Amino acid sequence: MLKPSRIQIIEYITQKLNTRFNGDIVYSIITNGSLMTKNTVKKLLGLGVKRAQVTFDGDKSVYEETKNYIDKNITFESILEN
């Protein structure tokens, strides 16, 4: 999940932009997917995010060789499941 402070920042920005542009904006997000959960996705959809791009540094072997997360539960497979 994104840290609550990040969700709050996204919420603040989308509210300001929606007010300024009468809600006529399409929001997108680019993420490595490591902190995405169903709950986070629901929140982002509720804020108007319509598109998401999840990036990988390569296939499973490259990804796991280059990433060294503190949370060892974050794996190539866990991101695919998100």
C-alpha positions in Angstrom: 0.0 0.0 0.0 1.1 3.5 -0.6 2.0 5.4 2.6 -1.1 7.3 3.8 0.7 10.5 3.4 1.2 9.8 -0.3 -2.4 9.0 -0.8 -3.3 12.3 1.0 -0.9 14.2 -1.3 -2.5 12.6 -4.4 -6.0 13.4 -3.0 -5.0 17.0 -2.4 -3.5 17.4 -5.9 -6.5 15.8 -7.7 -9.0 17.9 -5.7 -7.2 21.1 -6.6 -6.9 20.1 -10.3 -10.5 19.0 -10.5 -11.6 22.3 -9.1 -9.4 24.3 -11.5 -10.3 22.3 -14.6 -13.9 21.3 -13.7 -13.0 17.6 -13.4 -12.0 17.3 -17.0 -8.7 15.5 -16.4 -7.5 11.9 -16.8 -5.0 10.8 -14.2 -2.4 8.2 -14.7 0.2 6.6 -12.4 3.6 5.0 -13.1 4.8 2.6 -10.3 7.0 -0.4 -9.8 4.0 -2.0 -8.2 5.8 -3.1 -5.0 3.4 -1.2 -2.7 0.2 -1.6 -4.6 -2.7 -3.5 -3.0 -6.4 -3.9 -3.9 -7.2 -1.2 -1.3 -4.7 1.2 -2.8 -6.0 0.6 -6.3 -9.6 1.3 -5.0 -8.4 4.6 -3.4 -6.6 5.7 -6.6 -9.7 4.8 -8.7 -11.8 6.9 -6.4 -9.5 9.8 -6.9 -9.9 9.5 -10.7 -6.8 7.6 -11.7 -7.8 5.9 -15.0 -4.5 4.3 -16.1 -1.6 2.6 -14.4 1.8 1.5 -15.8 3.8 -1.0 -13.8 7.5 -1.1 -14.7 9.9 -4.0 -14.4 13.7 -4.0 -14.7 13.6 -7.2 -16.7 12.5 -10.8 -16.3 12.3 -12.5 -13.0 16.0 -13.3 -12.7 17.1 -9.8 -13.6 14.5 -8.2 -11.3 15.4 -10.3 -8.3 19.1 -9.7 -8.9 18.7 -5.9 -9.1 16.1 -5.3 -6.4 16.9 -5.6 -2.7 13.8 -4.6 -0.8 13.9 -4.6 3.0 10.5 -6.4 2.9 11.5 -9.8 1.6 7.8 -10.5 0.8 8.1 -8.1 -2.2 9.0 -10.5 -5.1 8.6 -10.6 -8.8 5.5 -12.8 -8.3 4.0 -10.6 -5.6 4.1 -7.7 -8.0 2.4 -9.7 -10.7 -0.3 -10.7 -8.3 -0.9 -7.1 -7.3 
